[in-house]
């Protein structure tokens, strides 16, 4: 018997476990309702922020972008890329045209991996693909952002069934 409640220890343990489990289920339900939206907004904020830095000309990655996309003038390309990122970020935050926004998001994210292909000397220490430079780490972390975008995309509402009554032949 427990001295405090007079109940046997097994009953006290079961009561405590039930309370912990109930709290756990509440947290899981909350996360199920809110986590994807928080992830989407977080991605949007990151895109707006990074894009704004490019537009303002104060991004720390301007030289990296210029060295990878060397065939275009960085004086206009970096701010245009920033504007593109701002639009993607605002689309993520507002949930407008999500299919298009997620496509543009994926293209931009995939584009960041050009560093690994076009400039491995910048991404890897001594050419070793297991030893990343700071720039290489910056690029590889985009796998997490890309995966987050995939999670957000999985929550997009499915297109409706085709209704043949509205078909031009009908």
C-alpha positions as CSV (number, residue, x, y, z in Angstrom):
1,X,0.0,0.0,0.0
2,X,1.2,3.5,-0.8
3,X,1.5,5.6,2.3
4,X,0.2,8.7,0.7
5,X,-3.0,7.4,-1.1
6,X,-3.6,4.2,0.7
7,X,-3.6,2.5,-2.7
8,X,-1.3,-0.4,-3.6
9,X,1.8,0.6,-5.5
10,X,0.6,-1.1,-8.7
11,X,-2.6,1.0,-8.6
12,X,-0.6,4.2,-8.1
13,X,1.7,3.2,-10.9
14,X,-1.2,2.5,-13.2
15,X,-2.8,5.8,-12.4
16,X,0.4,7.7,-13.0
17,X,1.0,5.8,-16.3
18,X,-2.6,6.5,-17.4
19,X,-2.1,10.3,-16.8
20,X,1.3,10.2,-18.7
21,X,-0.4,8.3,-21.6
22,X,-3.3,10.8,-21.7
23,X,-0.9,13.7,-21.8
24,X,1.2,11.9,-24.5
25,X,-2.0,11.4,-26.6
26,X,-2.9,15.1,-26.3
27,X,0.6,16.2,-27.4
28,X,0.4,13.7,-30.4
29,X,-3.0,15.0,-31.4
30,X,-1.8,18.7,-31.1
31,X,1.3,17.8,-33.3
32,X,-0.9,16.1,-35.8
33,X,-3.1,19.2,-36.2
34,X,-0.3,21.8,-36.1
35,X,3.1,20.5,-37.1
36,X,2.8,20.5,-40.9
37,X,1.4,24.1,-40.8
38,X,4.3,25.2,-38.5
39,X,6.8,23.5,-40.8
40,X,5.3,25.2,-43.9
41,X,5.4,28.6,-42.2
42,X,8.9,28.0,-41.0
43,X,10.1,27.1,-44.5
44,X,8.3,30.2,-45.8
45,X,10.0,32.5,-43.2
46,X,13.4,31.0,-44.0
47,X,12.9,31.6,-47.8
48,X,11.7,35.1,-47.3
49,X,14.6,35.9,-44.9
50,X,17.3,34.4,-47.1
51,X,15.7,36.0,-50.2
52,X,15.5,39.4,-48.6
53,X,19.2,39.2,-47.7
54,X,20.0,38.5,-51.4
55,X,17.7,41.4,-52.6
56,X,19.3,43.8,-50.1
57,X,22.8,42.8,-51.2
58,X,23.9,41.6,-47.8
59,X,23.8,37.8,-48.2
60,X,26.9,35.9,-47.1
61,X,26.3,33.5,-50.1
62,X,26.6,36.0,-52.9
63,X,30.2,34.9,-53.8
64,X,29.2,31.2,-53.6
65,X,26.2,31.8,-56.0
66,X,28.5,33.8,-58.3
67,X,31.1,31.1,-58.4
68,X,28.6,28.3,-59.2
69,X,26.4,30.2,-61.7
70,X,29.4,31.8,-63.3
71,X,27.8,32.2,-66.7
72,X,25.4,35.0,-65.4
73,X,26.2,38.4,-63.9
74,X,25.8,38.1,-60.1
75,X,24.9,41.8,-59.8
76,X,21.5,41.0,-61.2
77,X,21.2,37.2,-60.7
78,X,21.6,37.2,-56.9
79,X,18.9,39.8,-56.3
80,X,16.6,38.0,-58.8
81,X,17.2,34.7,-57.1
82,X,16.4,36.5,-53.8
83,X,13.1,37.8,-55.3
84,X,12.3,34.3,-56.4
85,X,13.0,33.0,-52.9
86,X,10.8,35.7,-51.4
87,X,7.9,34.7,-53.7
88,X,8.3,31.1,-52.8
89,X,8.4,31.9,-49.1
90,X,5.3,34.1,-49.3
91,X,3.6,31.3,-51.2
92,X,4.4,28.9,-48.5
93,X,3.2,31.2,-45.8
94,X,0.0,32.1,-47.6
95,X,-0.8,28.6,-48.9
96,X,-1.6,30.1,-52.3
97,X,-1.0,28.0,-55.4
98,X,0.8,25.4,-53.3
99,X,1.5,23.0,-56.2
100,X,3.3,25.7,-58.2
101,X,5.0,27.0,-55.0
102,X,6.2,23.6,-54.1
103,X,7.5,22.9,-57.6
104,X,9.4,26.2,-57.5
105,X,10.6,25.4,-54.0
106,X,11.9,22.0,-55.2
107,X,13.6,23.5,-58.3
108,X,15.4,26.1,-56.1
109,X,16.4,23.4,-53.6
110,X,17.7,21.1,-56.3
111,X,19.6,24.0,-57.8
112,X,21.5,24.5,-54.6
113,X,23.1,21.1,-55.2
114,X,24.8,22.4,-58.3
115,X,27.7,23.4,-56.0
116,X,28.4,19.7,-55.4
117,X,28.5,19.0,-59.2
118,X,29.9,22.2,-60.7
119,X,32.3,23.2,-57.9
120,X,33.3,20.2,-55.9
121,X,36.5,22.1,-55.0
122,X,34.3,24.5,-53.0
123,X,32.1,21.8,-51.4
124,X,34.6,19.2,-50.4
125,X,38.0,19.3,-48.6
126,X,40.7,18.0,-50.8
127,X,38.2,16.5,-53.2
128,X,37.0,14.0,-50.6
129,X,33.2,13.8,-50.7
130,X,33.0,12.7,-47.1
131,X,34.8,15.9,-45.9
132,X,32.6,18.9,-46.4
133,X,33.7,22.5,-46.3
134,X,31.5,25.1,-44.7
135,X,29.9,25.7,-48.1
136,X,29.4,22.0,-48.5
137,X,27.6,21.8,-45.2
138,X,25.5,24.7,-46.2
139,X,24.4,22.8,-49.3
140,X,23.9,19.4,-47.7
141,X,21.7,20.8,-45.0
142,X,19.3,21.6,-47.8
143,X,18.4,17.9,-47.8
144,X,16.5,18.6,-44.6
145,X,14.7,21.7,-46.2
146,X,13.9,19.6,-49.3
147,X,12.5,16.8,-47.1
148,X,10.5,19.4,-45.2
149,X,9.0,20.6,-48.4
150,X,8.1,17.0,-49.3
151,X,6.2,16.7,-46.0
152,X,4.4,19.9,-46.7
153,X,3.5,18.7,-50.2
154,X,2.1,15.5,-48.8
155,X,-0.5,17.6,-47.0
156,X,-1.7,19.3,-50.2
157,X,-5.4,18.4,-50.9
158,X,-5.8,16.0,-53.8
159,X,-7.3,17.3,-57.0
160,X,-11.0,16.4,-57.5
161,X,-12.1,13.6,-59.6
162,X,-12.7,14.4,-63.3
163,X,-16.4,15.1,-63.9
164,X,-17.2,14.1,-67.5
165,X,-20.4,16.1,-67.4
166,X,-18.2,19.2,-67.7
167,X,-16.1,17.8,-70.5
168,X,-16.2,19.7,-73.9
169,X,-17.7,16.6,-75.6
170,X,-20.6,16.4,-73.1
